[in-house]
Amino acid sequence: MFETAEIGLKTSKAEYKARVPELRQALQEAQQELRGADFPVIVVFGGVDGAGKGETVKLFHEWLDPRWLSTRAYAEPSQEERERPEYWRYWRDLPPRGRIGFFLSSWYSRPLLDRAYGRIDVPELDERLERVSAFESALAADGALILKFWMHLSKQGQKKRLKALEKDPLQRWRVTDTDWRHWRLYDAFVAAAERTVMKTSTGRAPWQIVEGADPRYRGLTVATAVLTAIRERLAAPPPAPRTVAPAPAPPGLPTVLSTLDMGRATGAGEFKGELARLQGRLNRLHREALERRVSTLVVMEGWDAAGKGGAIRRCVAALDARHCEVIPFAAPTDEERSHHYLWRFWRHLGRAGRVTFFDRSWYGRVLVERVEGFATEAEWRRAYREIVDFEEQLVEHGTALVKVWLHITPEEQLARFRAREETPWKRWKLTEEDWRNRERWPQYEQAVNDLVAHTSTSLAPWTLVEGNDKNFGRLKVLATLCDRLEQVLEGRGR
């Protein structure tokens, strides 16, 4: 595959000098127009060491307004990064809509190097590449323009380039023992790279192979490709108007919620003793998890007034306040809307040993956004797959993931709404939106049924909590959290 790229392509100084002014101006104009567009540009560079990836990115920073650019290069994960799933640092660094982000040593580096060094076999490489493709597919489906350039050098060309850098007193710092070790693994690296390019070059995120020996040629080639792609996207017809509307009422079929026994209750005397026992158990498990650096993420979903806040408070009371956090999610901010909908949840993942409660979560895409018509059918249906992939990454990293739906009946909700109206210090909790949501109860119940069917997996199951009786609901949430945390700790060899 790469042999065809090594054909000595060059650009003369005269041609380079003649083309740069016009190209630079066109790029600047495209960048300014892009700032008002509804998509980000993600430029990924791969290739052998010494092929000019960094120098090419430097050109863009010289030619364009750097205030609207970002460049990220990744070495070995820091301690903070190791405490989260691998893709946390990539999601965190994604550019917002209207900007250009350059990525060096990106999500391709670790799979490639692990295969070149023989740490993984071909099937495992393919498995990792499937995750890469899923990541890029999610971004592209959300509108991102993804451009990927493989900067190629022959083995001899790479050696020549590294030696030339070593001879330059101002550049020799760039050549390390690792670069030469990679050069000695050139054949294995290229074999892994060829498979990587073949497996991940898709219609929405294709690879372009660029001869990297001549700096003028590679600079003009990449810059022209970036300009052309941005211009084409900007000139494309605007998407058809979003024909979204509130979800229609579903047929009166049974749902997973309709099968729950809503008469389950716990007496006051029993509740007091069981609460103390479960909180003590949670405290012991939390201290063990903290010592062993096991993160816990509790996703709390449910009807308005179902008791999420009360259940969270009973859990938090058993935890070390220095190592737990409750994050409420409402409508996204302007900054959050400028990114993929999962971005704001990735960025709030807690560090090792911490317990984080998400009061509402990424399930808003398949609940409120689906029912109220804020997302198209294609968007919320696609979200099931994206959510399952996200949760798989959390669990595979070792996170104790707990997903709870607190259920109450419409009659119980109405009674609690009335009680809030009559209680001064609770009145603020009741909004017009709460009353509006009641009108679409059947649509929300169907949405809950579907999300359980599509996202309750063996790795990340849902727990449905009968919450008409607050005491029973709080105890079940506590017991669920304890059971899951204990399961994860045992799975890691207590």
N, C-alpha and C positions, 0 to 999 in steps of 0.2 A: 504493500500500500504506500509506504513512505518513499520507496525507491524513486517514484516518479517526481517527487518534490525536489530531489537533489540533482538539479540540472544546471547549476551554475548561473542562475538568474541574477542579473545585476542591473543597476540603474546608474547611469553616468552622473557626474557632478553637475554637468550642464543641464541635463534633463531634470534632475532633482531640484536645482535652483529655479528652474523655469516653472515647475509645477506647484511648488510649495505655496507661494502666495495665494493663488486662486483656491487651492484645496483648503488652506487654513481659513480663509475668509468664508468659504462655504460651510465648513465645520462650525465656525462661530455662529453663523446665521442659523444653522440647524439646531445648535445648542439652545439659542434663545427661543426659537419656536418650540422646542421640546419642553421648555420650562412650563408651558401652558397645556401640555398634553396629559392624557390620562394613563400613561404607561411609563414604567422605568426602563432603562437600558442596562442590561447586565452583560458585561464583556468578560469572558473567561479566557485565560491564557494557559495553555499547557505546552509541554515540549521538553526537550533535553536541556540540561544546564548549559548556559553559554549561548543559547539561541536568540538572545536579544529580547526576552519578554519584558524585563524591567525597562530597558532603553526605549522600547516601543511605547510603553505606558507613559514614560517621561515626556515623550513627544506631545501626547495629548495634554499633559499638564502645562507644557510650554505654549501650545497653540490655542488652548481653550481657557475659559474662565474657571479657575480651579475651585471657586466657591460652590460650583454646581457639580463637582466631581468628587468621587471618593475612590480610594484605592486600598485594598486589603490584601495582605500577603500573610500566609499562615505557616508558622514553624510548628514545633512540637507543642501540644496543648499546654497552657498554663495550668496551675493548680485550680484556679477558678473554672477554667474550661473543662478540666477532667471531671469536675463534680457535676457536670450536666451531660445530657446526651450529646453525641458527636456533632450533630447538626445545629446545636444551639448557637455556636459562634457564627455560623453562616447565616442563619435566620436573623440574628441580631444585627448583622452588618449589611443587610439588603438595602439598596437605595430606595427612596420613596419615588412615587410617580413624578415624572418630569426631570429626573436626574440620571446621570450615568455613573455606574459603579464598575470599577475594574477589579478583577479577582485573580491573584497570582497564587500558585500553590494552593489551589482551592480544594473543593470536595473530591477532586480526582486524585490528589496526590497520595493519600494513604493507601487506597486500593492498589494503585500502580506500584508503589514502592514495596508494599507487602508482597505482591506477586513477584516482582523482580528479585526480591531477596529470598523468595521461596518460603515465606511465612504462611502463605495461603495457597490453595490449589485453584485450578481454573473454575470449578463449580462455585467456590466461595467468592472468587473474583466476580463471577457473573451475578451472584446474589447481591453483592455490594453495588454493582452497577445498576441493578434493578432499582435499588433505593435512590441512586443518583437520578435515574430517569424519572422516578416518581416525584422527586423534589422539583426537577426542572419542568415536568409536566404540570404540576400544580401552579408554578409561577407563570408559565406560558398561558395556561388556561385563564389565569387572572389578568392577562394582558401584557405581561412583561415581554420585551423584545430581548431575546437571548442570542448573543453572538459568541461563538467559540472558535478560537484560533489555536491550531497546533503548530508551534514554531519548530521546524525540523532542521537538523544538521546531521550529516553523515558522521560516523565514528571518527574518521580522520579529520573532518571539519570541526568537530567538537574539541578534539585534542589541540588542533591549531588555535582555536579560539581561546581555550583555557591557558595555553602557553603564552599567547599574546597578552592576555590580561596580567599574567604573572610578571611579565617584563615591564609593565607600566607601573612606576612607583605609586601613582595615584589610584590604580585599579586593582593592584595585586591582593588587596584585602578581600576582594570579592571571591577569590578562589580558595576553597577550603579542602581539607582532606576528604570531606563528604563528596565534593564535586568529582574528585578523582576516583573515589570508590564507585560512584555512579557510572563514571566513564568505563571502568573495568566491567561493569554489569550491563554495558550498552545493549548487547544482543537480547538479554533477558528483558531489559526495560522496553525495548522497541517491540518485542513480541507481545508484552502485556499492553503496550500502548495501542498497537494495531487492533487488538481485541476490544479495547476500551472505546476507541473511536468507532469501530464497527457497531458495537452494541448501543452506543449512546448518541449517535448521529441521527437525529429525528427531524421530521419536517418542521417542527417548531423550534428545534434547537440543534441545527446542523453544525458539524465541524468543518472548518476551512483549513486546509494544510498550506502553510506558508514557508517557503524557503528562507531560512534565517541567517544565511552566511553573509549577505550584503545588507548593511544597516539601512542604506537608502532604499533599496528595493522593498525590504520588509516593512519599513515605516510607511512608504507610499501605499503598499498593497493593503495593509491593515486599515490605515486611515481612510482610504477610498472605500473599502468594504463597509466600514462603520457608517460613513457618510451616506452611502447608497441605501443601506438598510434603514437608517433613520428617516431619510427622505421618503422612501417608499411607504413606510408606516405612516408618516405624517400626511402623505398625499392619498392614502387609502380612503375610500368612502367611509363616512362615519357609520358606526354600527347601527343596525335598525333600532328604532325606539324600543325601550324596554317595555314589553307588553306584560308587565307583572300586575297582579291584582290579588287582593286577599283570597285565601284559599276557600273554595266552596265547602259547604257542610258535607261531610262524608255520609255514606249510608250507615244506618244504625246497626253496625256489626259489632260483636264483642271485641274488646281490646285487652291487652295485658293488664291494664289498670282495672277494667271491669271485673276481673277475676279475683281481685284482692278481697280479703275478709276485713272490711272496714270497721267491724265491731270489736276488734282486738283492743284490749285496754290493760293498764297496769294500775293497781290501787296505790294510794299515796304511801301507805306503810311499806309495801313491797318496793316501790320506786326508790325510796330513800336508801334502803339497804343495798339494792342492786346498783344504784348510781355510784355509791361509795366504792363498791367492789370493782365496777368497770373502770372508774376513774383511776383507782389504784393500779389496776392491770395496765391501763394505757400509759400511766406514768412510768412503770417499770419497762415497758416495751420501748417507750420513747427514749429513755436513758440508754438502753442497749443500742437502739438505732443510732443515736447520736455518737456513741462510742465507736460504732462500727461504720459510721458515715453512710447510713442508708437514708435516702430522702423519702419523704412521704408527700403525696399530692392528693388532696381530697376535693373532688368535684361535687359541688352541691347544686342540684337542680330541683325544681318542684314548682308547684302552683304558688301564686301570690298568697301570702299569709299561711303557707303550709308549715312554717316553723323552722325554716333553714337557720335563721339567726339564733333561735333558742338552742337548737341542736349544736351549732358551732360553739356557742358559749360554754355548753357543758363539756365539750371536748377540750377547748382551750384551757379551761380551769384545771385540767389534769396535766398540762404541759408547762415546760419552762418557757416563760414569755420571751426570753432572749433568743429562742430557737424556733419560734413559730410565727406565722404571719397569716392574716386574713385579707384577701384581696377581692373587693367587690368589683364586678364588671357591669357597666351600664352601656348606653349607646356609645359607639366609638367616637373618639375625639378626631379633630381634623388630621392630626399626625397619624393616628391609627388607621383612618380611612385611606391614607395615602400609601398603605402597604396591603399586602395579602392579609385576609382576615385572621389567619393563624399567627401572624407576626406578634400581635400584642400578648398572646398567651405564651409563646416561646420565650419572650424576653423576661417574663416574670417567674420562670422556673426557679425553684429554690436551690440553694447550695446543699452539699452533702450533709446529711443528718438533720436537716430542717424539716418541719412540717408546715405545709402551705395549704390553706383552704381557699379555693376559688368559689366565691359566691356568684353563681352564674359562670358560664364558660364558653368554649368554642361551640357548644351545642346550640347557641343562639342562632347559628346559620341554618340549622334544620328545625328550629322551633319558631321563635318570633319572626325571623327574617322570612321563613317559608310561609307562615300563616298570615302575616301582615302584608306580604307582597313586597318586601324589601330586597328579596333575591329572586332571580329567575328560577324556573324549574330546573334548568340545566345546572345552575350554580349550586342549588341545595342538594340535588341528587349527586353531583360530583363530590360534594363535601363528605358524604359517608366514607368513600374510599380514602380521602385525604385524612379524615379523623382517625380511621383505623390505623393508617400508617404512622401518624403522629403518636398515637398511644402505644403502638408496638415499639417505637423507639424509646419511649419512656420506660416501659417495662423491661426491655432488653438491657437498658442501662442499669437496671437494678432498683428503680423507683417503685415504692409501694403505692400503686395507683388505686384509689377508691372512688367509685362513681355511685352516687346516691340520687334517687328520685324520691322526693317526699310527696306522697299523695294524700289528698283530702277530697271529700265529696263536695259538690257544688253547694249543698246545704250548709256544710260546716264552714266553707269559705265565706258564705254570706253572713253567717253568725259572727265570724271573726271580723269581717269588715265592719259590721254594726258596732261591735265592741270597740274597735279602734276609733270609730267616729265619736264614741262617748268617753274616750279616755284621753285627756289632754296631752299626756306625754307620749301617746302612741298615734295621735292624729296625723302627724307628719308622714307616717308610713303609708297612708292611704292616698292614692292619686287618681286622677281621672283615667289614667291608663289602666289602672287595676280594674276599674269598672268596665272599661272597654273590652279588656281581655276576657271578662266573664261571658260577654256576648258570643265569643268564638270558642267556647269550651269544647264543643265536639271536634272542631278543627285541631285544636291543641292536643286533645286526647289522641286523635289519629296520628298526629306528628310524633307524639311520645311512643306510641305503639310501633311506628316505623323505625324510629331511632334505636329502640331496644332491639328490634329484629335485625338491623343492619350493623350495629356497633357493640352489641353485647357479645364479646368474644371470650375464649378461654383465657386469654391473657388479661383482658380488661372487662370483666363482667359488670353488668348493672345490678344494683341492689334496689328493689322497690320497697319503700317503707310505708306501711299503713300509718298515716299520721293524724287521723281524726282525734285520737287520744294523744295529747302531747307527751305524756309520760312514756307511753309505749314507744312512740316515734323516737324520742331522744335516746332511750336505752338501745333501740335497735341500731341507730347510727353509731353509737359508741361501740357496741359489740361488733359491728361490721368493720369498723376501723381497727379494732384490736385484732380480730381474726385475720384480716389482710396483712397487717404489719407482722404478726407472728408467722404467717405463712411465708412471707418474703425472707424474714430472718432465718427461719429453718431451712429454706431453700439455699441460703448462702452458707450453710454449715455452722449452725450455732455451737 
